[in-house]
Amino acid sequence: MKRQKPRSLLGIEGMEPKDISALLKLAARMNPAKPSNILRGKVIVLLFYETSTRTRSSFELAAKTLGATTILITASASSIEKGESLIDTGYTVSSLGADAIVMRHPSSGAHWLLAEHLNIPIINAGDGMHEHPSQGLLDALTILQAKKSLKGLKVAIIGDLYHSRVARSNAHLLPKFGAKVVFCGPPDLCPDDMAKIADGLEVTHDLDKALTGADVVMSLRVQKERLAGRQLSIEEYIARYQITPEKLTLAKKDAILMHPGPIIRGMELTNDVADGMQSRILNQVQNGVKVRMAILQSLLASKN
């Protein structure tokens, strides 16, 4: 009889609202300041083909807080650099006793491929320009800490939408609970056809329109090299799309500001906004540990 595949977290798009809600409720109960041994004896491999600060460190802290052992494998310090394939790396890691793999990979869909070949949970820590599910979950938790419900909220996401896996996960998650998501950025970084990503998703190139009446404003990192050779210069981007205190007044008075990081201060937002009373950027970082604790516990803890 064929062995049943273990559950993995590969993306938000295919998740049912009840499963998302269960993870968020579990995350809300997590306390990183109180370690437990619920995952004692488990080995979590952090397989990172791309650099990371927040995601990698929070997964590691989450695993250790739950009593698990972590092993970090990066592309530059392993046989990956010698040309070893993703599947062979996965087989090796699994054979060494890994109970789960948390992976970040530059190719969209890499996690699905690995999950097809291995019989341990695979957790998507970012795949190409596709999704970043744990970030979408921690963003939802951060919003729910400030708002009673996601239903009826207007969430404006500003910046480089085209290359953002964070934006895609949020676009899949938030409308499942009745929120309206608006993407806003220059046409090169926010094409009109991105509206097809999810039902009800709106795309605009007018920052004032996106911000007006918003309950949540999420700014995204804009890499300067993304603007090279495009119609919009860095100076024009700042003039038209930077979030300033004046622009933020277009949103609701109780609106919150978010950013998945890393922040390029003076580019996508000003210091006054990043460090202001409405900012929830550091809350997102703190919630990253709680959400990743919930993910690991839900996939690896004994049913008993």
ZAMARGU-4260 file (C-alpha; in steps of 0.2 Angstrom, whole numbers, plus 5000, padded with zeros to 4 digits):
<rodrens>
0) 5000/5000/5000 | 5007/5017/4995 | 5012/5027/5010 | 5001/5043/5013 | 5011/5059/5010
5) 5013/5070/5026 | 5005/5087/5026 | 5016/5101/5020 | 5014/5120/5019 | 5017/5124/5001
10) 5006/5139/4998 | 4991/5149/5004 | 4981/5148/4987 | 4975/5130/4990 | 4972/5132/5008
15) 4954/5131/5016 | 4949/5146/5027 | 4946/5134/5041 | 4964/5128/5041 | 4971/5146/5040
20) 4960/5151/5054 | 4966/5136/5064 | 4984/5141/5061 | 4981/5159/5066 | 4972/5154/5082
25) 4986/5142/5087 | 4999/5156/5083 | 4990/5169/5094 | 4992/5157/5109 | 5010/5154/5106
30) 5023/5162/5118 | 5041/5162/5112 | 5046/5167/5129 | 5040/5150/5136 | 5050/5136/5128
35) 5042/5119/5127 | 5047/5101/5122 | 5033/5097/5111 | 5045/5094/5096 | 5059/5087/5107
40) 5069/5074/5096 | 5063/5082/5080 | 5076/5088/5067 | 5071/5103/5056 | 5083/5107/5041
45) 5083/5125/5035 | 5087/5123/5017 | 5090/5141/5010 | 5096/5143/4992 | 5093/5162/4995
50) 5099/5174/5009 | 5087/5178/5023 | 5087/5187/5039 | 5069/5187/5047 | 5062/5171/5039
55) 5077/5160/5043 | 5080/5166/5060 | 5062/5166/5065 | 5060/5148/5059 | 5076/5143/5069
60) 5070/5152/5084 | 5053/5144/5083 | 5060/5127/5081 | 5072/5128/5096 | 5058/5136/5107
65) 5048/5120/5103 | 5062/5109/5108 | 5068/5104/5090 | 5085/5103/5083 | 5089/5114/5068
70) 5102/5112/5054 | 5106/5126/5042 | 5111/5122/5024 | 5115/5136/5012 | 5119/5135/4994
75) 5136/5143/4996 | 5141/5131/5010 | 5136/5114/5004 | 5136/5102/4989 | 5123/5113/4981
80) 5137/5124/4975 | 5145/5109/4967 | 5130/5106/4956 | 5120/5094/4967 | 5102/5093/4961
85) 5087/5099/4972 | 5080/5081/4973 | 5097/5073/4978 | 5099/5086/4991 | 5082/5082/4998
90) 5086/5064/4998 | 5102/5067/5007 | 5094/5078/5020 | 5080/5066/5023 | 5091/5051/5024
95) 5101/5060/5038 | 5086/5060/5048 | 5077/5077/5045 | 5059/5077/5051 | 5054/5092/5040
100) 5063/5104/5028 | 5060/5123/5028 | 5066/5129/5011 | 5068/5145/5002 | 5072/5143/4983
105) 5073/5155/4969 | 5062/5144/4957 | 5043/5145/4958 | 5036/5128/4962 | 5052/5120/4969
110) 5043/5115/4985 | 5030/5106/4976 | 5044/5096/4967 | 5052/5091/4983 | 5036/5087/4991
115) 5032/5074/4977 | 5049/5065/4981 | 5050/5065/5000 | 5040/5058/5014 | 5043/5072/5026
120) 5034/5089/5027 | 5040/5103/5016 | 5038/5121/5022 | 5038/5135/5009 | 5049/5149/5015
125) 5048/5158/4999 | 5048/5151/4981 | 5053/5163/4967 | 5040/5175/4962 | 5026/5163/4968
130) 5022/5163/4987 | 5028/5166/5004 | 5014/5158/5015 | 5021/5160/5032 | 5023/5179/5029
135) 5005/5180/5023 | 5000/5171/5039 | 5010/5183/5050 | 5003/5198/5041 | 4986/5192/5044
140) 4989/5189/5062 | 4997/5207/5064 | 4981/5214/5056 | 4970/5204/5067 | 4979/5211/5083
145) 4974/5229/5077 | 4957/5225/5069 | 4943/5214/5075 | 4941/5205/5059 | 4948/5205/5041
150) 4930/5206/5034 | 4927/5223/5026 | 4945/5229/5027 | 4954/5238/5013 | 4972/5233/5012
155) 4983/5243/5000 | 4999/5235/4995 | 5011/5247/4987 | 5028/5245/4978 | 5036/5231/4967
160) 5021/5219/4966 | 5027/5210/4951 | 5042/5202/4959 | 5034/5200/4976 | 5029/5183/4983
165) 5023/5192/4999 | 5010/5201/4989 | 5004/5185/4981 | 5001/5176/4997 | 4992/5191/5004
170) 4981/5192/4989 | 4976/5174/4991 | 4974/5175/5010 | 4965/5191/5014 | 4950/5190/5002
175) 4946/5172/5009 | 4940/5182/5024 | 4931/5196/5016 | 4945/5209/5014 | 4948/5220/4999
180) 4966/5220/4992 | 4972/5234/4981 | 4989/5233/4972 | 4997/5249/4968 | 5014/5253/4959
185) 5021/5259/4943 | 5015/5249/4927 | 5031/5240/4925 | 5031/5234/4943 | 5012/5232/4945
190) 5005/5226/4928 | 4986/5227/4926 | 4985/5208/4923 | 4990/5205/4941 | 4972/5207/4945
195) 4969/5190/4939 | 4979/5183/4953 | 4964/5182/4965 | 4945/5186/4964 | 4941/5204/4968
200) 4959/5210/4967 | 4961/5228/4961 | 4976/5235/4952 | 4979/5254/4951 | 4994/5265/4947
205) 4987/5280/4957 | 4994/5280/4975 | 4981/5292/4982 | 4967/5281/4976 | 4975/5266/4984
210) 4978/5274/5000 | 4961/5283/5002 | 4950/5274/5015 | 4963/5260/5018 | 4963/5251/5034
215) 4980/5243/5031 | 4994/5250/5021 | 5008/5238/5016 | 5024/5244/5008 | 5035/5233/4999
220) 5054/5234/4995 | 5058/5241/4979 | 5076/5236/4973 | 5084/5250/4964 | 5090/5239/4950
225) 5072/5234/4946 | 5070/5252/4940 | 5086/5252/4929 | 5081/5254/4910 | 5062/5257/4915
230) 5052/5272/4911 | 5051/5277/4929 | 5067/5283/4938 | 5071/5281/4956 | 5067/5300/4959
235) 5051/5298/4950 | 5046/5283/4960 | 5050/5292/4976 | 5039/5307/4971 | 5024/5296/4965
240) 5024/5281/4976 | 5034/5284/4992 | 5023/5283/5008 | 5026/5299/5018 | 5016/5305/5033
245) 5006/5317/5022 | 5001/5302/5010 | 4997/5291/5025 | 4983/5304/5031 | 4973/5298/5016
250) 4971/5281/5024 | 4959/5280/5039 | 4964/5288/5055 | 4966/5271/5063 | 4975/5263/5049
255) 4991/5253/5052 | 5007/5252/5042 | 5016/5236/5038 | 5032/5231/5028 | 5038/5213/5026
260) 5056/5220/5026 | 5070/5223/5023 | 5066/5241/5022 | 5075/5253/5011 | 5072/5269/5021
265) 5070/5285/5010 | 5064/5274/4995 | 5048/5265/4998 | 5044/5275/5014 | 5051/5289/5025
270) 5059/5287/5043 | 5044/5296/5050 | 5032/5283/5043 | 5043/5268/5047 | 5045/5273/5065
275) 5028/5281/5068 | 5014/5277/5079 | 5004/5268/5065 | 5019/5256/5061 | 5017/5238/5065
280) 5033/5233/5056 | 5042/5226/5072 | 5025/5217/5077 | 5027/5208/5061 | 5044/5202/5065
285) 5038/5196/5082 | 5023/5188/5075 | 5034/5179/5063 | 5041/5168/5077 | 5023/5164/5084
290) 5016/5159/5067 | 5031/5148/5063 | 5030/5140/5079 | 5012/5136/5075 | 5016/5129/5058
295) 5030/5118/5065 | 5019/5112/5079 | 5004/5108/5068 | 5014/5098/5055 | 5026/5089/5067
300) 5018/5087/5085 | 5011/5071/5090 | 4992/5069/5088 | 4992/5064/5106
</rodrens>
